[in-house]
Structures are given as C-alpha cells and as structure tokens.
Amino acid sequence: MIAIVDYGLGNIRAFANVYKKANMPYCIASGARDLQKATSIILPGVGAFDQGMKMLCRSGMRETLDDLVLHRKIPVLGICVGMQMLANSSEEGTESGLGWIGAEVKKIDTSALRHKPTLPHMGWNTVRHVEDNALFSGIGSGARFYFLHSYYFRCRDPKQCCAVTDYGGELPCAVHSGNVYGVQFHPEKSHHNGIRLLQNFGIARYA
C-alpha cells in the first residue's frame, strides 16, 4: 500500500490519480492510523520549509513516520519541499527538519545564474543521472522534469546524490540514503517521465 501523506501541503490528488490509473494500491494518509499498512510512503510538499515542518508536526503523523522510516525501514519518497524536509535544516527557516538524511538545504546562489528571472528555478529542465537506481528505471539520463524552487538539497555525503540538474551550475535534484529518497522536481507535473518515476517507486522495494 502506497501511503500519500496529506498534512495540508502538496498535490495529493495528482499523486492519487497516477496510482489509480496504474491500478496500484494506495491510500491518502491524514492521520497516524492511515499509515499502519503502508509499504511505501510519498511525502509531498509545496510552499515554505518552516510551514511544512509545522504542519507535519501538527498532523499527528510525525512520530509514526519516524518509526516507519527509521526503524521499520519503510521506503519514503520526499518531493519538492517534502524532499527538503528530509534534511536536518534549511536556510529558508529556523525549524529543524526530519533529519532522515544528513543534509542542509541551501539557497541557490543568484550570482551564478544566467537566467532571468533568476529565482525561483521554474519550468522544465533536464535531469542527469550520476548513478543507476531503481527510481529512474526506464527513464534516460537527460530526461526533462518540472521544477519550482529557490533552495536546493546539499548532502553531507556527496555519494547520496543520484541525479543533478543544471541551473547556474549543477544542483542535486535526486538523493537517496537507504530507504529514504527525495526528488526536487515535481513528478506529478512531469507527464510521462514523472508518471514512470512514481510507478517505479511504487513497484520497487528499497533495502
């Protein structure tokens, strides 16, 4: 059962539609009880880091998510701000992150950008693989995905970055550590490439 975490932020229905069309079992989890049968977890997010962390904690699901991800090793995929919340902290705010991956979220350096307007990084961009992994099965390196962000995820261990995008220099846009995965782009807005990635996550079982 793929549990889509509904804590008040994110395109919940778009993810549900992908799995419904693919005939893959899913549920929309709005409370701790809804997470109990999860075999994988989608953690979406839009907006600001602090807002996301506060709303997730208020949802009553934080403790259960920590147990599922850290102790029961249930696979989780953080998306956009949901990915940034996997880190320890963010320059965007003062709240502590989930700390499921050792990382900090940094603001994109506008002095390095050639594009106007400089921020946010918005629209379609290519994603280059830096390692093979199940998330990108059947998706070629250089495939395009939809982005909307002004901050990026910087892992303390560079080996945890599995894909990058170029926006004033290469930025990590997909990461993993054990059963924890994150993507900075929006697969639910990325047409067939995004659908394939979400299906890959729903099918695969990560150690």
C-alpha positions, 0 to 999 in steps of 0.5 A: 500500500502506497501511503500519500501523506496529506498534512495540508501541503502538496498535490495529493490528488495528482499523486492519487490519480497516477496510482489509480490509473496504474491500478496500484494500491494506495491510500491518502494518509491524514492521520497516524492510523492511515499509515499502519499498512503502508509499504511505501510512503510519498511525502509531498510538499509545496510552499515554505520549509518552516510551514511544512515542518509545522504542519507535519508536526501538527498532523499527528503523523510525525512520530509514526513516520519516524518509526516507519522510516527509521526503524521499520525501514519503510521506503519514503519518497520526499518531493519538492519541499517534502524532499527538503524536509528530509534534511536536518535544516534549511536556510529558508527557516529556523525549524529543524527538519526530519533529519532522515538524511544528513543534509542542509538545504541551501539557497541557490546562489543568484550570482551564478545564474544566467537566467532571468528571472533568476529565482525561483528555478521554474519550468522544465529542465533536464535531469542527469543521472550520476548513478543507476537506481531503481527510481529512474528505471526506464527513464534516460539520463537527460530526461526533462522534469518540472521544477519550482524552487529557490533552495536546493538539497546539499548532502553531507555525503556527496555519494547520496546524490543520484541525479543533478540538474543544471541551473547556474551550475549543477544542483542535486535534484535526486538523493537517496540514503537507504530507504529514504529518497527525495526528488526536487522536481515535481513528478506529478507535473512531469507527464510521462517521465514523472508518471514512470518515476512514481510507478517505479517507486511504487513497484520497487522495494528499497533495502 
